[in-house]
């Protein structure tokens, strides 16, 4: 046997190499992990949502009358001054009558004239009756004073005076009504096809309600407009606010006066602001994933100097970060190092190259970091994103 090993030493060397390789392959190796150290520092809990700027003083300039608006020589972004005439509206022309309508209008005029004559005759009769009643009352008053007629006859005469005077006034009112009806019937013929009365010769001017800029031109070309139709939208772009839609369960944690920062708005540094209004009514919004969300509108104001955000305009996108809680010198670790353990939380602490399960008491979390109330000290190393191959007591090595 010994002669065989001596004659073939390569077999011995091969066997030794195989044994060494098997031992090296099955020898336990440290698990590669990501390690982070617990540290003291500022800890901030925020609510982040996308918002947009909007003009606070926004006005919609609409047509006060039916008419023809002249061409609006204003573009979006043009500067306007309060009291400036933005556009003139010429009232619509009177309707042109066809032959049949003209005949009806003339017949209406004739009927109104006849009604006026009838009312005048009735007024004349009422006047004569009133004069007669006055004379009769005067005659009976003299006779009653002499005791030649009963007193009730004189009382009846006084009543007749009052009644006839009232009838005379009523007849005169009927004459006035008939005269106005005649004027109305004549105006149909008089102004048929006329452009407009002299009182509207210059049109109806629409005045700028505020100094600012044009935000929207809804009716640019000359044309017919109706009462209440929007023509322009103007506002003061130097006074902006930020509108942010947040989830309703986040809205209950936001309070008026709370600090908010605005990021990703295009500037070099974040802007500062504070919450002004939390709207009391929520609304349903469909998210990008098709999920119904109950949201609430939050209105915030800028507190940064105006020079820093004057390049913003109406409807610009902006990222809002509401500062819900902020403290200094808070012990914290990456939130991904925590995992559920029994009835609480735990981490894998690295001690002497081995992973050790260590229960901890976690406080606030902001998505990236977690506050540690007990169980760790500053400088302790913990495993971030521990995988299934990490167990208590296993050897680990930093990746």
Buried (B, 14 or more C-beta within 10 A) or exposed (E): EEEEEEEEEEEEEEEEEEEEEEEEEEEEEEBEBBBBEBEEEEBBBBBBBEBBBBBBBBBBBBBEBBBBBBEBEBEEEEEBEEEEEBBBBBBBBBEEBEEEBBEEBBEBBEEBBEBBEEBBEBBEEBBEBBBEBBEBBEEBEEEBEEEEBEEEEBEEBBEBBEEBBEBBEEBBEBBEEBBEBBEEBBBBBEBBEEEBEEEBEEBBEBEBBBBBBBBBBBBBEEEEBEEEEEBBBBBBBEBBBBBBBBBEEBBEEBEEEBBBBBEEBEBEEBBBBBBBEBBEEBEEEEEEEEEEBEBBBBBBBBEBEEEBBEEBBBEBEBBBBBBBEEEEEBBBBBBBBBBEEEEEBBBBBBEEEBBBBBEBEBBBBBEEBBBBEEBBEEEBBBBBEBEEEBEEEBEBEEE
